[in-house]
Amino acid sequence: MTGAQSTGRPALAVVVAAVVLVGLNLRGPLVAVPPVAGAVRADLGISAPQLGLLTSIPVLCFGLGAPLALLVVRRLGAERAVLVCLAGIVVGVLLRSTGGFGLALAATVLLGLAITVGNVAVPVLIRADVAPRGRGTVTGLYSSGLNTGTMLTSVGTAPLAELVGWRGATAAWDVLALVAAGYWLVLLRGRRRDVLPLAAGEPRAAARRDLADALPWLLAVTFSAQAFSYYGLTAWLPSLLSDELGLPPSGAGDASAIFQIAGLLGSTLVPVATGRIGPRRALLAVGVLWVVLPIGLLLAPGLFALWSVVGGAAQGGGFSAIFAILVVAARDERHSAFLSAFVQGVGYVVAAAAPTLVGALHAGSGGWAAPLLAVVVSTSLFLVVGGFAAVSAARRTPS
């Protein structure tokens, strides 16, 4: 399916279906546990910090496992790397739902590493298989797949657990991974092995050249700011709303779900806006929306629904905007793989620290002003550094 094939690019509908099916599976498995947290703790006999490992470890894997994912993509080709990703998700979800805490922990690491491979591979596929003018749109559809998978799993796991228990409910989402894997198996049938072209000695020289460029670092800082803001708010927004507005835990959880659902709006609209006004203006617009969220929660927390919609659109649109720049600015598939791995490797390591840092600021200050000010700083970084990244990318003429 990649551009290395002599038959040329596949039909756009084939690419869109492929990346959306993958996107549905790259976040959903990670948000299946929180809706049934009480049942998981009681069944496995674990503490709250131990339960937290089942959701925090994958994010750390996204960062630390990025070099390994890059190696997998280079050795197998992006298409087969995606199949490895989906196979790892299928196995990891099943193992997490069948044993005790030790097995669940090992399965969580497997899930994190498998998803990391998909994180790196999908932008490479978009760069290879989509014409330049359509890459931003397809990236946005991929982002919509990520948000849709997250929303479906978040909303559907608890009701499923009432019928089949938490183990059956969390395992049930493997159906999505199996459907995606079946689709990819059909796509890959009869295709020759596709490996990113790397001549002897090239990886080290290419890495030195890439790291001397400003764009990877600008994108890495921008994505770090995006990921820090998203994971910090996702972890603590229900508690903030409960403390500030007196909402019960269930009500605060439902209210914070607006933040996730609005991500679909952002990931859908930003690619359209990018095509009309360009990536720089689209990213700056997203950055302004990002900054509005923590400032709004600071000054008028009673309007949390409005700020959640604004911030949710920003978090969905921010991912689309960053990766649209990445796939457009990449010189070729090799460079796309490097950018994808480097940007996400740095960003997700920062993201893994976000819930802890935001929680520490809350505990140390006794309120929510300090944590929200930290998010103001991170969203402001997204706005400013992202603007420079978009300008840098616009000056390039990718092949």
C-alpha positions in Angstrom: 0.0 0.0 0.0 3.0 2.3 0.4 4.5 4.6 -2.2 7.4 2.0 -2.7 5.1 -0.1 -4.8 5.4 0.1 -8.6 1.6 0.2 -9.0 1.5 3.7 -7.4 -0.7 5.0 -4.7 -3.8 3.0 -3.7 -7.3 4.5 -3.9 -7.9 7.2 -1.3 -10.9 5.4 0.2 -8.7 2.4 0.9 -6.2 4.5 2.7 -8.9 6.4 4.7 -10.5 3.1 5.8 -7.2 1.7 6.8 -6.0 4.6 8.9 -9.4 5.2 10.5 -9.7 1.5 11.5 -6.2 1.6 13.0 -7.0 4.9 14.8 -10.0 3.4 16.5 -7.7 1.0 18.3 -4.8 3.2 19.3 -6.4 4.9 22.3 -9.5 2.8 23.2 -7.7 0.0 25.0 -6.0 2.5 27.3 -9.3 4.1 28.5 -11.2 0.9 29.1 -9.9 0.5 32.7 -11.0 3.8 34.3 -14.8 3.3 33.8 -14.5 0.0 35.7 -11.8 1.0 38.1 -13.7 0.0 41.3 -14.4 -3.5 40.0 -10.8 -3.9 38.8 -9.4 -2.9 42.2 -11.7 -5.2 44.1 -11.2 -8.2 41.8 -7.4 -7.9 41.6 -6.9 -6.7 45.2 -4.7 -3.7 44.3 -4.3 -0.2 45.5 -5.1 3.0 43.7 -1.5 3.7 42.7 -1.2 0.1 41.3 -4.4 0.7 39.3 -2.9 4.0 38.0 0.0 2.0 36.5 -2.5 0.3 34.2 -3.3 3.7 32.6 0.0 5.6 33.0 2.5 2.9 31.8 1.3 3.0 28.1 1.9 6.7 27.8 5.4 6.3 29.1 5.8 3.4 26.6 4.7 5.8 23.8 7.8 7.9 24.6 10.5 5.4 25.6 9.4 2.8 23.1 9.5 5.2 20.1 13.1 4.2 19.0 12.1 0.5 19.1 8.9 1.4 17.1 11.0 3.2 14.5 13.3 0.2 14.1 10.2 -2.1 13.6 8.8 0.3 10.9 12.2 0.4 9.2 12.7 -3.3 9.3 9.3 -4.5 8.3 7.9 -1.6 6.4 5.0 0.6 7.7 2.2 -1.7 6.5 3.5 -4.8 8.3 4.4 -2.7 11.3 0.7 -1.8 11.6 -0.2 -5.4 11.5 2.3 -6.1 14.3 0.7 -3.2 16.2 -2.8 -4.7 15.8 -1.7 -8.2 16.8 -0.1 -6.8 19.9 -3.3 -5.0 20.8 -5.4 -8.2 20.4 -3.0 -10.2 22.6 -2.5 -7.5 25.2 -6.2 -6.8 25.7 -7.0 -10.5 26.1 -4.1 -11.0 28.6 -5.1 -8.0 30.6 -8.6 -9.4 31.0 -7.7 -12.9 32.0 -5.2 -13.0 34.9 -4.0 -11.3 38.0 -2.3 -8.0 38.5 1.1 -9.2 37.3 -0.2 -10.4 34.0 -2.3 -7.3 33.6 0.8 -5.2 34.2 2.8 -7.2 31.6 -0.1 -7.0 29.1 -0.3 -3.2 29.7 3.4 -2.9 28.7 2.7 -5.0 25.6 -0.3 -2.7 24.7 1.8 0.4 25.2 4.6 -0.9 22.9 2.3 -2.2 20.3 0.4 1.0 20.1 3.7 2.9 19.9 4.5 1.1 16.7 1.1 2.2 15.3 1.7 5.8 16.4 4.9 5.9 14.4 3.8 3.9 11.4 0.5 5.7 10.5 2.0 9.1 9.6 4.5 7.2 7.4 1.6 5.6 5.5 -0.2 8.9 5.1 3.0 10.5 3.7 3.5 7.6 1.3 0.0 6.9 0.1 -1.8 10.2 0.0 -1.3 13.0 -2.5 0.1 16.2 -0.9 -3.1 18.2 -1.0 -5.0 15.4 0.8 -2.6 14.6 3.6 -4.0 17.1 6.1 -7.5 15.8 5.6 -6.5 12.2 6.0 -4.5 13.0 9.1 -7.6 14.7 10.5 -9.7 11.6 9.8 -7.1 9.5 11.5 -7.3 11.9 14.5 -11.1 11.5 14.4 -10.6 7.7 14.6 -8.5 8.1 17.7 -11.1 10.3 19.4 -14.0 8.1 18.3 -12.3 5.0 19.7 -11.6 6.8 22.9 -15.2 8.0 23.2 -16.8 4.6 22.4 -14.7 2.8 24.9 -15.2 5.4 27.6 -18.9 5.4 27.2 -19.5 1.8 26.5 -17.3 -0.1 28.9 -19.3 0.5 32.1 -22.6 -0.6 30.6 -21.0 -3.7 29.2 -19.5 -4.5 32.6 -22.9 -4.6 34.1 -23.8 -7.4 31.7 -20.5 -9.4 31.5 -18.2 -8.1 34.2 -15.2 -5.9 33.9 -13.1 -8.7 32.3 -15.6 -9.4 29.5 -16.2 -5.6 29.0 -12.6 -4.7 28.5 -11.9 -7.7 26.3 -14.9 -7.0 24.1 -13.2 -4.1 22.5 -10.8 -6.6 20.9 -13.5 -6.9 18.2 -12.4 -3.5 16.8 -8.8 -4.7 16.6 -9.8 -8.0 15.0 -11.8 -6.2 12.3 -8.9 -3.8 11.6 -6.4 -6.7 11.5 -8.6 -8.6 9.1 -8.8 -5.6 6.8 -5.0 -5.2 6.9 -4.5 -8.9 6.2 -6.6 -8.5 3.0 -4.6 -5.5 2.0 -1.3 -7.2 2.5 -2.2 -10.4 0.7 0.1 -11.0 -2.2 2.2 -7.8 -1.6 5.9 -7.9 -1.6 7.9 -7.1 1.5 8.1 -3.3 1.8 11.1 -1.9 3.7 12.0 1.8 4.0 15.0 2.3 1.8 18.1 2.6 4.1 21.5 2.1 2.6 24.4 0.8 4.7 25.6 3.5 7.1 22.7 5.8 6.2 20.7 5.6 9.5 23.4 7.2 11.6 24.3 9.8 9.1 20.7 10.6 8.4 19.9 10.9 12.1 22.8 13.4 12.6 21.5 15.5 9.7 17.9 15.3 10.9 18.8 16.3 14.5 20.7 19.3 13.2 17.5 20.6 11.7 15.3 22.9 13.8 11.9 21.5 12.6 12.0 18.2 14.6 12.8 20.1 17.8 10.0 22.7 17.1 7.5 19.9 16.5 8.7 18.0 19.5 8.2 21.0 21.8 4.8 21.7 20.2 3.7 18.1 20.6 5.0 18.0 24.2 2.9 21.0 25.1 -0.1 19.5 23.4 0.4 16.1 25.2 1.1 17.7 28.6 -2.0 19.8 28.4 -4.2 16.9 27.3 -3.0 14.3 29.8 -2.8 16.7 32.7 -6.4 17.9 32.1 -7.8 14.5 31.4 -6.4 13.1 34.7 -7.6 16.0 36.9 -10.5 17.7 35.3 -13.2 15.6 37.1 -11.5 16.4 40.4 -11.3 20.1 39.6 -14.9 20.3 38.7 -15.9 18.4 41.8 -13.9 20.7 44.1 -14.8 24.0 42.4 -18.4 23.4 41.6 -19.4 20.8 44.2 -20.4 18.3 41.5 -20.7 14.6 42.6 -18.0 12.3 41.1 -20.4 10.9 38.6 -21.5 14.3 37.5 -18.0 15.6 37.3 -17.0 12.6 35.2 -19.9 13.2 32.8 -19.1 16.9 32.6 -15.4 16.2 31.8 -16.5 13.8 29.0 -17.5 16.9 27.1 -13.8 17.6 26.7 -13.2 14.2 25.0 -16.3 14.3 22.8 -15.5 17.9 21.6 -12.2 16.4 20.4 -14.1 14.9 17.4 -15.2 18.4 16.4 -11.6 19.7 16.4 -10.1 16.8 14.6 -12.8 17.1 11.9 -12.8 20.9 11.4 -9.1 21.6 11.6 -8.1 19.8 8.4 -10.9 21.7 6.6 -9.6 24.9 8.0 -6.0 24.0 7.1 -7.0 23.6 3.5 -8.7 27.0 3.5 -6.4 29.2 5.5 -3.1 27.2 5.6 -1.5 25.2 8.4 0.1 28.2 10.2 -3.2 30.0 10.7 -5.0 26.8 11.6 -2.5 25.9 14.2 -2.5 29.4 15.7 -6.3 29.3 15.9 -6.1 26.0 17.7 -3.4 27.4 20.0 -5.7 30.3 21.0 -8.5 27.9 21.8 -6.1 25.8 23.9 -5.0 28.9 26.0 -8.7 29.9 26.5 -9.5 26.7 28.3 -7.3 27.0 31.5 -7.8 30.8 31.6 -11.6 30.2 31.4 -11.5 27.6 34.2 -9.5 30.0 36.3 -11.7 33.0 35.9 -15.2 31.5 35.3 -15.3 27.8 36.3 -19.1 27.9 36.3 -18.9 28.0 32.5 -16.9 24.8 32.4 -19.1 23.3 29.7 -18.1 26.1 27.3 -14.5 25.9 28.2 -14.6 22.1 27.8 -16.0 22.4 24.3 -13.4 25.0 23.4 -10.5 23.0 24.9 -11.8 19.7 23.6 -11.9 21.1 20.1 -8.3 22.3 20.7 -7.0 19.0 21.8 -8.5 17.1 18.8 -7.5 19.9 16.4 -4.0 20.2 17.9 -3.1 16.6 17.2 -4.4 17.0 13.6 -2.5 20.3 13.1 0.8 18.9 14.3 0.7 15.7 12.3 -0.6 17.5 9.2 2.6 19.7 9.4 4.7 16.5 10.0 3.5 14.6 7.0 3.6 17.6 4.7 7.1 18.6 5.7 8.6 15.1 5.6 11.0 14.8 2.6 10.3 11.1 2.1 9.1 8.0 4.0 12.4 7.6 5.9 12.2 11.2 7.1 8.5 10.8 8.0 9.3 7.8 10.1 12.1 9.7 11.9 9.9 12.8 12.6 7.0 10.6 13.8 9.2 8.7 16.2 11.2 11.6 17.5 8.3 14.0 18.0 6.1 11.4 19.7 9.1 10.0 21.7 9.8 13.3 23.3 6.2 14.4 23.6 4.9 11.3 25.3 7.7 11.2 27.9 6.7 14.7 28.9 3.0 13.7 28.8 3.7 10.8 31.2 4.8 13.3 33.8 1.8 15.6 33.4 -0.7 13.9 35.8 1.9 13.7 38.5 3.1 17.2 38.2 -0.4 18.7 38.0 -1.4 16.6 41.0 1.7 17.7 42.9 0.9 21.4 42.2 -2.6 20.9 43.5 -1.4 19.1 46.6 1.3 21.7 47.3 -0.9 24.7 46.8 -4.2 23.4 48.1 -6.1 24.7 45.2 -6.4 24.6 41.4 -4.9 27.9 40.4 -1.3 26.7 40.3 -2.1 23.6 38.2 -4.2 25.7 35.8 -1.4 28.2 35.5 0.9 25.3 34.5 -1.5 24.4 31.8 -1.6 28.1 30.7 2.2 27.9 30.2 2.0 24.6 28.3 -0.8 25.8 26.0 1.0 29.1 25.4 4.1 27.1 24.3 1.9 25.2 21.9 0.7 28.5 20.4 4.1 30.2 20.1 6.4 27.3 19.2 3.8 25.7 17.0 3.6 28.9 15.0 7.4 28.8 14.4 7.1 25.1 13.4 4.4 25.9 10.9 6.4 28.7 9.4 9.5 26.4 9.2 7.5 23.7 7.5 5.9 26.1 5.0 9.3 27.1 3.7 10.1 23.5 2.7 9.2 21.8 -0.6 8.6 18.1 0.2 9.1 15.6 -2.6 
